[in-house]
Amino acid sequence: MDSVTRERPGRPRLHAAHCGSRGLAPRRHSVVRFLAFIDVSSSSERGHLTLYADPVSLARVDAAAPAAQVSGKLAPLEALRGLAACIVVAWHFFWAFDPARIGIEDGFDPSAAMLGSVGFASIDGPAAVTLFFVLSGFVLPLGFFRSGRTELVVRAAAKRWLRLLCLVMLAVLLSWLLFRCGLYRYREAAQLSQSNWLGTFGGSVKQAEFSPSLLGAVLEGSLFAFLREPATYDPVLWTMRHEFFGSFVSFFLAVMLWRARPAAALWLLVTAAVVVHSADPFLFAFVAGTGLAWFMSRFEFHLSAGLALACVAAGIFLFGYLEPRGSYAVFAAVQDPSPMRFDRIAIHTASGLLIIAGLLGNDRFARTFANPPFRLLGRLSFPVYLFHFPLLCSVASMLFILFRHSGSLYHTLLLVGAIYAPVVIAVGYAFARVDEAWLHWVNRFAARLTRPA
């Protein structure tokens, strides 16, 4: 996740906070309707402005803006990204070895599946991917929104491909090596688990015989992963194209929104959402994240613990949606019949916005997710996401074959998971160190590249 720059002291800042009995504004204030703050845009005032809000009114006072930042990053969002990566790992684990549990493959008893229950949120991989996109749309332009320094956008855009390149290339090369050495055992494991998805390497290798090519791996890791969806060596790389182009959508929108009045900003965001929906529906999540970043850079919420908890709870509920059944039967009216399933993207995007607002809107929530274990989880999110699938089809598949006949499926999954999870974390930690060194070089290179003449 790219670093976030603090706002310039001269730019007024608005914060929204729920007023409890002890959270009232000072004497000098005027109560206004919620939309009245949209015309507060003077850049000549000093200090920060805070808006204390109950559901009906706002009171404006001078105050300092607290920041939930650790080492220049929004720690709660780093932790959220790490949790999303863990959910993707769990999603693929159960899809590979217990497809009956998730309930999306034919031939299994749907009554035994988690699909349709709120608990499905704990393994909803598609929702976690959309959350990645919302987080990127929120974080990437936030430094520019808080500072107004155009060079931040230029530098971030200049380094975006290089920022993603290193670990993507290493993940593809690791997968190529596992293919070449015959260490993938996903086909044998799929025969035992009856997972069609695992048997085709996550839908990427449909032919019986696949000949890995070093040149093909290099091209996929350096270019094709960012330009097209098919990812032969690591299926999770299908997200890289959306991540890459979505980043530039966020950068462009940030520049357009910076000086815009709220009404014009809303019009720009709606227009952008319509345009990207027709081009690439996943980019809708980037537009939404960028809109939230713009809003919170001007009007940063401070929610009561109850409101923050309600936002997070509602977000988790929406996060569990995949099909309109069970607890989510009400969403049958908005189900998209097209293969892209925009209903999922839109609902998961709303989920991400609610969770982000809840986490950043309350200092107690923010501090909880800024603890060292969550910060470590955030550091590991990118390498865990990229490397877990090759490890799933090699290490985890070997373990599943080894233990499957020695006990029940439940005990087999416990044994495999108890070994596979630490391996994924260890590999993720090792490559996180590599990524940090690479990012240090990329930042220096981008700084030199975009230095004014």
VENRAFEN-V412038 format. One record per run of one state. SS is the DSSP state (hx for helix, st for strand, lp for the rest). FROM is the first residue (numbers start at 0). LEN is the number of residues. If there is no record, write none. Layout:
ss->SS from->FROM len->LEN
ss->SS from->FROM len->LEN
This chain:
ss->lp from->0 len->13
ss->st from->13 len->5
ss->lp from->18 len->12
ss->st from->30 len->3
ss->hx from->33 len->6
ss->lp from->39 len->8
ss->st from->47 len->6
ss->lp from->53 len->3
ss->st from->56 len->7
ss->lp from->63 len->6
ss->st from->69 len->1
ss->lp from->70 len->2
ss->st from->72 len->1
ss->lp from->73 len->1
ss->hx from->74 len->23
ss->lp from->97 len->1
ss->hx from->98 len->4
ss->lp from->102 len->7
ss->hx from->109 len->3
ss->lp from->112 len->5
ss->hx from->117 len->6
ss->lp from->123 len->1
ss->hx from->124 len->15
ss->lp from->139 len->2
ss->hx from->141 len->6
ss->lp from->147 len->2
ss->hx from->149 len->31
ss->lp from->180 len->5
ss->hx from->185 len->8
ss->lp from->193 len->2
ss->hx from->195 len->4
ss->lp from->199 len->14
ss->hx from->213 len->14
ss->lp from->227 len->7
ss->hx from->234 len->23
ss->lp from->257 len->4
ss->hx from->261 len->18
ss->lp from->279 len->3
ss->hx from->282 len->16
ss->st from->298 len->4
ss->lp from->302 len->2
ss->hx from->304 len->15
ss->lp from->319 len->6
ss->hx from->325 len->9
ss->lp from->334 len->7
ss->hx from->341 len->19
ss->lp from->360 len->2
ss->hx from->362 len->6
ss->lp from->368 len->3
ss->hx from->371 len->35
ss->lp from->406 len->2
ss->hx from->408 len->41
ss->lp from->449 len->4
